[in-house]
Amino acid sequence: MTTTNVIELDDGNFDHEVIQSEQPVLVEFWDESCLPCETLTNTLDELAQQYAGRAKIAHMDVQTNVSTICSLGVEQLPSVLVFQNGHVVDRLVGEKPRGV
């Protein structure tokens, strides 16, 4: 599902990769049964290449990482949270056209 520039997150590495990160981190929360998630994943894979070294792009499967999903209040897919200095600074929920 990912390119070499995209981080696969799970409950075990979320704190290290996202909360403790010195770079901004964009996290896509997805499920394999979510068709809009698949389209978004492809777009974020492209962004990961463009922003390599300046920001982290990551994916997190909601089916296998319930603890983190619940603590962040992720209830709808696709959801994208942007973290800066360990805090959520933006939240995008649902399907959006590219460029919005």
C-alpha angles and dihedrals in degrees: 000000000000143000122229090265095057121087120220107219130203136169089272100055101029096096094049097042099039115015095041096039119122089204126067112266127209111199124194115202109207147164126205091237092057109095095191087053090061092055091046091049091057091051092048091049087059091048091051089062093047095048100038109145094014102062139004123240116199141175127212125191109224093205096062102033105055096149095060094039092054094046091054095044095238104169106150134049136262096033127167123191123190116209128198121179090351096306132105107249099170138017127196117189128185134006116323130177116253112270095031 
